[in-house]
Structures are given as C-alpha cells and as structure tokens.
Amino acid sequence: MSNRNILFIIFSLLAVISAVSAAGRRTGAVLGGYKSIKDINDPYVQEVAKFAVAKHNEQSNTHLGIVRIIKGESQVVAGTNYRFLIAADDHQQYETVVYDKPWQHFRSLTYFKKVSA
C-alpha cells in the first residue's frame, strides 16, 4: 500500500471521528451521564429522596425533613444513581446521591452534603 493511500485512510478516519464527536456535542447527551428527572413529584422519585434523608438521619443522628426536591437527576449504571438537590426543614440545601437496584431490593445512600444556598 502506498503512502498516499495510507494518508487518505488516516484523514478519512479522522474526518469520521470528528463528525461523530461534533454530533455528540450538539445533542448535549453524555453516554452514562446524569439526565434531568422530568417529574420530581413522581411517587417513586419522592420515595428515593425520602430514603436519602432518612438514611442520613439514621447515620448522623439528626432529624432533617424534606421541604421539597429542588432538582433531580438520574444516571443509569448497573442500577440507577439518583442525585437530588433537596431543600430541608432546617432552611439549608443538601445534595444527595442514592444508588438503587429495585430488582434486587437494594438501595444505598452514597453521598449527602450540605451545599451553599
């Protein structure tokens, strides 16, 4: 194979990779990334958020309550990560992540932290 053919193949591959990469950026989709939860009032979403606060209360001996979910996102992995921004009854906001595998009846609080309001 001549150098000219090799260069043509390399440039063709680079053009295809560049086009695919640009298309991914236009859609804003990130494979495996977090996606906004459209209905944060869904009963299952509310249940997961309440679990986060209850588990945090159990682990830290506090008595926080949820006023509302400000923002919710989910990420599908080998289960689902739910990331919430929660307004609590102590007038603070908290970011929390819950890992959920409902088919195995498994749910775990993986992150809970007060954030600046």
ChimeraX attribute file (.defattr): number of C-alpha atoms within 10 A of each C-alpha:
attribute: neighborCount
match mode: 1-to-1
recipient: residues
	/A:1	5
	/A:2	6
	/A:3	8
	/A:4	8
	/A:5	10
	/A:6	11
	/A:7	11
	/A:8	11
	/A:9	12
	/A:10	10
	/A:11	12
	/A:12	12
	/A:13	12
	/A:14	12
	/A:15	12
	/A:16	11
	/A:17	12
	/A:18	11
	/A:19	11
	/A:20	11
	/A:21	11
	/A:22	11
	/A:23	12
	/A:24	12
	/A:25	10
	/A:26	8
	/A:27	8
	/A:28	8
	/A:29	12
	/A:30	10
	/A:31	10
	/A:32	10
	/A:33	11
	/A:34	17
	/A:35	16
	/A:36	14
	/A:37	17
	/A:38	10
	/A:39	11
	/A:40	18
	/A:41	13
	/A:42	10
	/A:43	10
	/A:44	10
	/A:45	19
	/A:46	16
	/A:47	11
	/A:48	21
	/A:49	26
	/A:50	16
	/A:51	16
	/A:52	28
	/A:53	22
	/A:54	18
	/A:55	17
	/A:56	20
	/A:57	14
	/A:58	11
	/A:59	9
	/A:60	9
	/A:61	9
	/A:62	12
	/A:63	12
	/A:64	16
	/A:65	15
	/A:66	19
	/A:67	14
	/A:68	16
	/A:69	19
	/A:70	13
	/A:71	16
	/A:72	23
	/A:73	18
	/A:74	20
	/A:75	18
	/A:76	15
	/A:77	12
	/A:78	9
	/A:79	15
	/A:80	17
	/A:81	22
	/A:82	25
	/A:83	26
	/A:84	25
	/A:85	21
	/A:86	25
	/A:87	21
	/A:88	17
	/A:89	13
	/A:90	11
	/A:91	10
	/A:92	14
	/A:93	21
	/A:94	20
	/A:95	19
	/A:96	22
	/A:97	23
	/A:98	21
	/A:99	23
	/A:100	20
	/A:101	14
	/A:102	10
	/A:103	7
	/A:104	8
	/A:105	7
	/A:106	10
	/A:107	17
	/A:108	15
	/A:109	20
	/A:110	14
	/A:111	14
	/A:112	18
	/A:113	12
	/A:114	14
	/A:115	11
	/A:116	8
	/A:117	8
